[in-house]
């Protein structure tokens, strides 16, 4: 294969060496997703070993599809936010079997692909305000940060006030706090791979002082994904009651991908008006990968903002993400190491990623009353109801009501109007 011709390196003014350096940088920046995703989904009752392999395989497959089909330096993996919603919102909260929840992932991928291949994509992108997309990102950030703080032991249940400060004298809580601040400091210093470094530094400390057992070995053959492969229950997921949940996975995946592509694309001068095919094909790649995620036993894939680290190193084509995909094959043989990483060193990453997402609130225009109040309810209701679905639909309902009060009836012809209608139906049936 002629790399220069296939990936159009000359047109994008780049070289194989530059693309390799960029792909390697992205790999280290998003390596944390393996232990984090496996740990989160494991709480739903799924086997940890199989989740490690499935997370790696879907990262490889999704990123490779993007590289070869879209020719963009965008790496894909299992998205943060929806994995937490899968385990804590659906399986533990709504008592939905994880097999049925995987059915939701699969169906959302089918609908996503239909949207990505039809004019519906443009309708959703145009009729949902950018500020609502930003608020959704911030709300998910608050939701996963809340989960992270809870699993760290930094906040605990309280019969009087619902939540209260945890036991700060507990050595595991102290190590979790150390992991949190390590991640924050390394991120502020712009250290590559800050999140995975914070996990390994704290894990090493925990092993040395004997709080958690160290791994007896590092390498092993990859674990089989057979226990979760093709286990999705599509019939149980394809019911009227599950439509809002499917819609939540669908819209969140679309928002995440569009937001990341806009952010990374501006820096790399991708997705220009004269290159509409690049955006379309990247979204199509994400949609196809989401379908395969349900098949392989993990939650929806999405474009990773960590791709920006590779772009900063000069990545401009799919060759960069191609190298990222190849490098992700290496962790398949490190299962004993990932198994030995204590969960309290991993959950602080949710708080840090949540803070990244929460910062989107700073980009919102609060002069519009509908945006202002919808943002407040959307963001605060996600963690308070422990549901991305509830927060999104409540926010849409508030937005539409205010728009109708101001006699802006065209809102009923938008995706916001559709979500508001679903909110009325869902909460009436609740």
N, C-alpha and C positions, 0 to 999 in steps of 0.2 A: 504494500500500500504506500503510495506517495503521500507523505504527511503534508507536504506543502500544498498539494492540490486538494486533497480531501478536506483538510481543515482550513484551507484558504489563509495560510500563515502570512503569505506575502501581502495579501490584501489588508490584513489586520496589523501589518508591520510588527511581526513578532517572530520568534525562533523556537525550535524544539527545546533548547536549554532553558529559555525564559519560561516557557509553558510548564516544564518539569518543576522548576523552582516554585512557580505559582501553585501547581497542583499539590506539591509536597506541603506547602504552607497551609493550604486549605485543609489538607488531611490532618495535620497536627492540631489545627484550630477546632475541628469538630470531632476529634477522637473521643471526647467525653460522652458523646451520645450513646456509645456502646454500653458502658456500665449503668448510665443514668436510665436509659430506656428499659433495659432488662430489669433493673430494680423496680421501676415504677409498674411495669406490666406484670411483674412477678406477684405483686400484691393482689392481683385479680385471681390468683390461683394457677396461673400458667407456669410451666417449668422454666427455671432460670437458665439452665444450660441451653435449651432449645431457643430461648429468646435472644441469647447472645449471638448464636449463629444466624438466626433469622434477621436480627438487626443489621448485622454485618452484610449479609447477602442482599438485603433490600437496599442498603446504601450503595453497594456495588452495582446492582442491577439498575436502580433508578438513575444514578449518576452516569452510568454507561449509556443508558438510553438518551439522556440529555446531551451527552457528548456527541453521539453518533447521529442523532436525529435533528437536534436543534443547533449543534455546533456553537454552544455558548459555554463560558467558564463557570457554570452554575452547578454546584454540587447539591445532591438531594439526599435526604435521609428521613427517618421517622421524626415527625414534627413534635416539638415540645408544646405542651398545652393540651392537645388532643389525646396524647398518651395518658396524661394525668386525668383528664376527663373520662377516658375509657375505664380506667381502674377505679377511681374514687367517685366519679359521678354516676356511671352506668352500672358497673358490676357491684361495687360496695354500697353505693347510694341507692340506686333503683333496683338492686338485687337481680339484675339481668345476667344470665350466664355469659361467660366470656365468649362462648361459641356464637351466641346471638349477637353480641357486641361486634364480633368480627364480621358478622353478616352485614351489620350497619356500615362498617368500613368498606366492604366490598360493594354494596349498593351505592354508597356515596361516590365511589370511584366510577361506577358505571354512569351515574348522572353527570359527574364532572366531565367525563370524556365526551358525553353528548353535548354538553355546553361548550367544551373546548373546540368541538368540530362544527358548531352551528353559530348563527347570529345571537343566540342566547348569551354567549360570552360577552359580547359588546353591550347587550341590554343590562346585564347585571353590573358590569363595570361602570357604565354611564349613569345608571339610575340609583345606585347606592352612593351617597356622598362620600368623598374621600375622608372627611372628618369622622364619619361613622366607622369607616374601616380602621382608622387610627384608634378610635375609642375601643373598638373590638379588640385590637391588639393589646391596648392598655388593660382592658378588663381581664383578658386571659393572663396577662402578666401578674395582675393582682391575685388571680385565682391560683396560679401555680406557685406563687410566692407564699401564699397562705398555706398551701399543702406542704411546701418545703419547711416552713417554720414549725408546723405541727409535727412533721416527721423528725425534725431535728430535736424536738423536745423543748424548743424555746417558748412555745405556747402550748398549753394543755387545757383539757376540759375543766369547766367550772359550773357547778349546779346553780350558782348564784348569778354569774355574769356571762355564762356560755364559754368564755375563754379567759385565761389568765396566764401570767408569766410562769414558765416552767421552773424546774429545780436546777438552778445554775451551779449547784455544787456537784452535780453528777458529772463524772469524768467524760462520759460519752457526749453529754451536752456541751461541755467545755471544748472537746475536740471538734464538735460540729461548728461551734462558734469560731474556732481557730481556722477551720477549713473555709468558712464563709469569708472571713477577713483576708485570708490568703488569696482567695479568688478575686476579691475586690481590689486588693493592692496590686496584684499581678495584672489585672485588667486595666487599672488606671495607668500602670507603667507600660501598657501596650506590649506585654510579653506574649510572644506567640504561644498558643496552646495553654493560655492561662488557666482555663477551667480544668482541663485534664491534669495539669501540673498541681493544682490545689488539691485534687483528689489523691494523687499519688504521694504528695508530700505529707499530707495528714495521715494517709494509710500507713506510710512508712513509720511515722511517729507512733501511731497506735500499735504497730507490730513490735517496735523496739521497746516500748514501755510496758507491753504485755496486756493492753486493754482488749485487743483482738488478736486471734492467732494469725501468724504469718503463713503465706503459702508454702507448702512442702515442696512444690515443684512449680515451674513456670510454663513449660510447654506441654501440649497434648494434641491429639488429633481432634479435629472439629467435632462438636456435638451435633447429633442429628436433629433436624427440625420436624421429624415425623410426628411427635406428639401434638404439634400445633398446625401442621401443614394440612390444608384442605378441611379444616375443622369448623369453618364458618357455617352458621345456621342461617341460611338466607330466608327460609320460610318464616322463621320466628321473627326475623328483623323486618320483613316486608308486611307490616301491619299499619293500620291507621294511627295507632298510638305511638308508633316509632317514627312517623314522618317528621315531627319536629327535631328529633335526634339526628336523623339522616340529614336534614336540612342544615343543622348546626355543623356537622362534620363537613358537609359540602361547602358551605359559605366560608367557614373558618379556613379550610384548606385553600380556597380560592383567594381569600383576603391575604393569607400568609404569603402565598406565592406571588401575588401581584405586588404586595408591599416590598418584598425582598427584591423582586426583579426591577422595580422602579428605583430602589435605593442603590443596588449594585450596578444597574444599567446606566444610571446617570454618571457614575464614576468612571465606568469603562467605555462610555459612549456607545452602549448597546441599545437595541430596540429603538433605533431612530425611525422617524416617519418613513424613510425610504427603505426600511428593513422590517416591515410588519411580520414577515414570516418567522423571524427569530423569536418574537414574543409568543406567537401562536404555537410554534413547535415546542417551546419550553413548557408552556401550559399543557399541551397535549402529552408531553413526556411525563409530567407530574401526574396527570389524570390516569394514564396507563399504569404508572408505578403504584398509584393508590389502589387500583384494582388488584394488582399482584401482591400488595401488602396484606390485604384481607386473605388472599390465598395462602401466603407464607406464614400468617399468624401474628402480624404486628399491625399497628395503627397506621393512619395515613402518612404518606411521605409528603414532603414539601421542600421548596427551595430553601437552602440554608443561608442565613445572612453572613455566616462565616466565610462564604465564598468571596466576600469583600476583601478578606485578607490576601487571598490569591490574586485578586484583581490589583491590589496595591503592589504586588510583586511583579506585575506586568502581564498576568493572564488575560488573554483576549479571545481565545477560541475554545472549542470543545476538546482540544488536545490537553488543556489544563485539567479539565474535569475527568478526562480519560485517565490521566496519571493518578488523580485522586482515587478513582475507582479501583485501579490496580493496587495501590498501596493499602486499601482497606481489606484486601485479601489476607494480609499478614496477621492481623489480630485474631483470625479464625483459629490460630494455633496457640493462643494464649489464654484459654479458658480457665486453668487453675488460678492464674493471676487475677482475672476479673471476679472469680468466685470469692476470693479472699478479701476483696475490697469491702470494708464495712459500710453499711448503708448510711450511717450518720456522717460519713465523709462525702457522700454523693448528693444528699438532699439540699445542702447549701447551694449547689449549682442551680436548683430551681429558683431560689431566691434571687440569685444574681441575674439569671436569664429573665426572671420576672421584672427586675428593675430595668433591664434593657428595654423591655416591651412597654413598661409603664411610662417611660420617658416620651412616648408618642403623644401624651397629653399636652406636651409643650408646643406641639405643632398644630393644635386645633384652634379654629377661629370661633371664639365664644360670643361673638357679636350676634350671631343667629340664635334666637331663643330656643328654637327647636333642637339645634345642635347642642346648646349648653345644657338643657335639662335632660335630653336623651343621653348625652354622654355621662352625666352624673348617675342616672339610674342604671344604665348599661354596665358601667364599671363597678359600681358598688354592689349591685345585685348578683354578679357572678360569684364572688367569694361568699357573700352572705347566704345565698341559696344553694351554694356548692354546685352550681350548674352553669355552664357556658350557655346552654340553650335558654334557660330562664332569663339570664341577663340580656342576651341578644334580643329576644322577643319582647321583653319589657321595654328595652330601649327603643326598639322599632315602634312599639305601640305609642309611647310617649311622643316620639318624633311626629308620627302621623296625626295624632290628636291635636298637637299644637299647630301643625300645618293646616289642618282643617279649620281650626279656630280662626286662623288668619286668612281663611278662604282661599288657600292654595290647593285647589282640588286635584291638580295634576299629580299630586303625590300618590293618588290611588292607582295610577297607571305605572307605578314604579315597583321595584323589588321590595322597597320599604313597605308599600301598601300590602303586598302579599304576605310579608312577615307579620305585619300588624294583624291581618285577618287570621293568620295561624295562631297568633297569641290569644286572640279572643276565643277561638275554638278550643285551644288547649286548656286555657285557664277556666273556661266554662265547664269542661269535662272533668277537671281535676277535683 
